[in-house]
């Protein structure tokens, strides 16, 4: 399932990859977050992310309940091994604080367009099926995850309209008209140790 992934500090062994289909015509909606100049039906700022987490194109990875208060302060990044059936697609990440009552509160988020995996100045289309090692910058946050709370990561390929949709066909984004569904895969095994990097303050 998309929502039962685990986050822990154990090095991965042989694990099955996770995949989903990203359809630009049915993008994951932005729920809350740092939108300064546009009021969304889903609100701005901290909002419950559970409606998005129910979608089949959102992967959800969660820690066990924390035994003590845990402060995360500083830059957050997502180290991913990925592949796609498309020549271009996006990968998104979102750091979430899960309360004991189930509330999934967004903290910080980011996105990477695969064609810019090596350089923002020189885009390179991908080879469908090839595995790439990429970094998704989730920006920075400062949050104390209270005892009993959980730390959660959401991975997908859209967060619209916070970020524009990738239509996946490899066309120039400003003039793109053709949409292609993409099967996107996240690897997290011994050879492809995808990881969420968070700065924990002692």
N, C-alpha and C positions, 0 to 999 in steps of 0.2 A: 504493500500500500504506500501511498505518497506521504502519509502522515505519521508513520511509526518508526522513523529513523532515530538512531541514538547518537548523542554527542558524548564522547568520553576522551580520556587522555591515554588510552591504550592504543599502541601501534596496530594498524589493521593487518589481518592475515589474508586468507583467501576469502573475499567477499564478492557477492554478486553486485554488479553495477545497477544504478537506478536510472530509469529513463521516463520521459514524458513527451507528449506531442505539444509543441507550441504552435498555435494557430493565430496569426496576426489579426484575423477577423474576429477573434474572441480573446482579446488580451486580458491579462490579470488586471483588475482595476486597482488604482491607487486608493488605499484606505488610510486617511490621515497623512501625517508626514509633513515635511518642511515646504509646503507650498505657500508662498507669501502673498500672492496677488490674485488668487482664484479660490472661490469657495466651492468645495465639492459636496455632492450629496452625502458623501461618507465622512465629511468633516476634515479638519486639519489638525496637526499636532498629534498627540497620543490618542490612538483609537484601537479598538479591539480587532485583531487580525484574523480571528477565527473564521469569518466568512471566506476569506481568501484561502485559508489553509484547507478548506473542504474541497477545493478544486483539484482535478486530476493532474493539472500542469504546475502544481506547487509542491515541491519536496520539503518535508518538515523533519528536522533533526533536533532532538531535545535531550538535555542532561537529566540525570536523576535530580530529585529535590535536594537543594543545597543544605548542608548540615549547619552552616554558619553564614553570617553576612559576608558577601564577597564583592569588593569594589573593582569595577572595570573602568579605568580612566586612560584615555589616549586613543591612538589610531587603531582601527580594526580592519582586518583584511581577510580575504578568502582565497586560499591557495587551492586551485581546482585542476583536476585532470578531466578533460571533456572531449566529446566528439559530437558531431552533428551530421544529419543527412543532407543539410543545406550548405551552400557555399558561403553563407554568412548568416549569423544569428546573434542574439544577445544572451548574456548570462547575468542574472540579478541575484543579489544576496540581501538579506534583512536580518538584523539582530533584534531579538524579541525577549522581553522579560515576561515570563509566565507566572501569574499569581496563583496562590493556592486554590482560588475559586475558579480557575481556568482562564481568566482574562489574559489575553496575549497582547501585550503592549509593545508597540513598535518603538525602537530606540534610534537606530541609524541604518542606512541602506546605501547601496551602490549598484553600479551596472558596468559591464564591459561589452563593447561591440567586438565580436570575434575578429573582424577585419583589422582592428587596431590592437591586436594582442601583442605585437612587437614594436609598433611605433604609431603615434598619433598623426605623424606627418606622412607616412608611407603605408597606406592601407594594403593588406594582402588578403585576398579571398582564401577561404579554407578549402581543403580537399575533403569531400564528404567521407565520413568514416574514419578519418585520421584522428588520432588522439593528440590533443594539445595540452600543454601545461600553462595555465594562465593565472593571473592574479586579479581579483576584483577588489577594488578599493571601496570599503564601506564607510569611509571617512572616520570621524572620531566621535566618541561619546564619553560621558562620565555618569556612571550609574552604580548604585549599590544594590545588588541582588540580595534581598533579605533572605534569611534562613527560611526554608520551606518553599522559596521560589525556585523556578527552573530557568536555565538559559536555553534559548531556542534559536535555531538558524532556519530561515526559509530560503530555498533556492528555486528560481524559476527563470523565465526568459522575457518577462515583461512586467511593467509597473506603470500603467498608463492611466492618466496623462502626465504623471510625474516625469516620466521619460518617454520620448517618442518611440513608436513601435518599429521594430526591424521587420521588414516585409519578407526577409530571408532569401530573396531572389538574387542578391548581389548587385542590384542596380544602384545608381547614385541616389542617396536617400532623398534629396530634395525633389527629385523628379520621378521617383519610383512609383509604379502603378500596379505591378504584378505581385500578388501574394502567393507564398508557398508555405505549406505546413512543414515544420521541421521536427524530426525525432531527435531529441537532444539527450545525451547520456552523461551522467556523472559517475566517474570511477572512484572507488575508495578501497583499494586493496593494497597488498604489500608493495607491488610494483608501482602503484599510483596512489600514494598516501595523501589524498585531499585533506585539507585541514582548515579550520577556522582559527585565526590568530587574534587573541584578545589580550590586552595588557592588564594583568591582574595586579592590583596594588596590595602588598603584604599588610 
